[in-house]
Amino acid sequence: MQSDYLKKLLASNALREATLVSAIEALNLPKASQGLDVGCGAGLQCLLLARHIGAGGHVTGLDVSAAFLEHGKTLVEGAGLADRISFEQGSAEAIPFDDDTFDWVWSSDCVGYGPWEPMPLLKELKRVTRPGGKVAILAWSSETLLPGYPMLEARLRATSAGIAPFKEDMAPSTHFLRALGWMRDLGLDAPRAQVFSGSAHAPLSDDLYTALKELFEMRWPDVTKELSEQDRTAFERLCDPKSSEFILDHPDYCAFFTYSMFYGAVREG
Ligand SMILES: C[S@@+](CC[C@H](N)C(=O)[O-])C[C@H]1O[C@@H](n2cnc3c(N)ncnc32)[C@H](O)[C@@H]1O
């Protein structure tokens, strides 16, 4: 189960990476700084963050999953960055580092984007960030993947999988796009929101084709039970790679998605 998720996460990188690089560049983290990536998964953004801060900097990747961290270690060794990136197994609920350890903390598709209460985790992120340092969280925030089928896509968006990891009975204030309020309640200076987009269009490279195919499965697992028969038929016709009308094979295929980033600085003095 986990290795299947890891495979999808790695495959989706071809689609996400350029957008995440734009977000990192917008943060403008100090050169040669020390940072923490919370919920680092397979370490994909640890690499991007380490390249951004340059030689002399160091990124620590924190994740609960030993299997993901093992993959991360192999990845950074392969990239020749093992001296600038290290990994630690642990939870965002109790980050295993002292107060004010890092110059900045980053978390992508983890803190604030899950079934957990965001504030206790954000307090941990703030605790380990030194005064003046940035705390940044970002998450996948929208997509249009089925050009020509807006009604089907709207209905997919209205399923449990479509709104995941949010759930219908959760308080609106816990939805990721309410993170400006979390930043304010945390007492961070100058909270900001920035949205970054990414896109893919025909002719798709092999990497983007695979990334989108895996994304369809990640985005809409077990979705058919919540669809009408008509929508289920259309979904299977358009989104099953075995279908002769699989939408990624359309010569005019075009899709886009967004990531939203919220960040602020830990108050000094
Ligand atoms: C959707 S993945 C994102 C991984 C990575 N940031 C990326 O974007 O490629 C979410 C990650 O958060 C990790 N995670 C879940 N709960 C966590 C917690 N309480 N503390 C730290 N990591 C956690 C998972 O193991 C997983 O690697």
The ligand as a Tripos MOL2 file, in Angstrom:
@<TRIPOS>MOLECULE
LIG
   27    29     1     0     0
SMALL
NO_CHARGES

@<TRIPOS>ATOM
      1 C1          1.4510   13.6790    0.5170 C.3       1 LIG1
      2 S1          2.9820   13.1960    1.2090 S.3       1 LIG1
      3 C2          3.9750   14.5930    0.7900 C.3       1 LIG1
      4 C3          5.4280   14.2930    0.7610 C.3       1 LIG1
      5 C4          6.3190   15.4220    0.2630 C.3       1 LIG1
      6 N1          6.2330   16.6110    1.0690 N.3       1 LIG1
      7 C5          5.9910   15.7340   -1.1760 C.2       1 LIG1
      8 O1          5.2700   16.7110   -1.4300 O.co2     1 LIG1
      9 O2          6.4630   14.9970   -2.0510 O.co2     1 LIG1
     10 C6          2.6990   13.4480    2.9390 C.3       1 LIG1
     11 C7          3.8830   13.0170    3.7960 C.3       1 LIG1
     12 O3          3.6310   13.3960    5.1460 O.3       1 LIG1
     13 C8          4.0910   12.3640    5.9900 C.3       1 LIG1
     14 N2          3.4150   12.5070    7.2830 N.ar      1 LIG1
     15 C9          2.1440   12.2020    7.5930 C.ar      1 LIG1
     16 N3          1.8910   12.5050    8.8790 N.ar      1 LIG1
     17 C10         3.0300   13.0420    9.3960 C.ar      1 LIG1
     18 C11         3.4010   13.5540   10.6730 C.ar      1 LIG1
     19 N4          2.5520   13.5870   11.6780 N.pl3     1 LIG1
     20 N5          4.6520   14.0110   10.8320 N.ar      1 LIG1
     21 C12         5.5480   13.9820    9.8100 C.ar      1 LIG1
     22 N6          5.2570   13.4930    8.5810 N.ar      1 LIG1
     23 C13         4.0160   13.0390    8.3780 C.ar      1 LIG1
     24 C14         3.7720   11.0890    5.2320 C.3       1 LIG1
     25 O4          4.5420    9.9940    5.6840 O.3       1 LIG1
     26 C15         4.1050   11.5080    3.8040 C.3       1 LIG1
     27 O5          5.4540   11.2550    3.4980 O.3       1 LIG1
@<TRIPOS>BOND
     1     1     2 1
     2     2     3 1
     3     2    10 1
     4     3     4 1
     5     4     5 1
     6     5     6 1
     7     5     7 1
     8     7     8 2
     9     7     9 1
    10    10    11 1
    11    11    12 1
    12    11    26 1
    13    12    13 1
    14    13    14 1
    15    13    24 1
    16    14    15 ar
    17    14    23 ar
    18    15    16 ar
    19    16    17 ar
    20    17    18 ar
    21    17    23 ar
    22    18    19 1
    23    18    20 ar
    24    20    21 ar
    25    21    22 ar
    26    22    23 ar
    27    24    25 1
    28    24    26 1
    29    26    27 1
@<TRIPOS>SUBSTRUCTURE
     1 LIG1         1 GROUP 0 **** ****
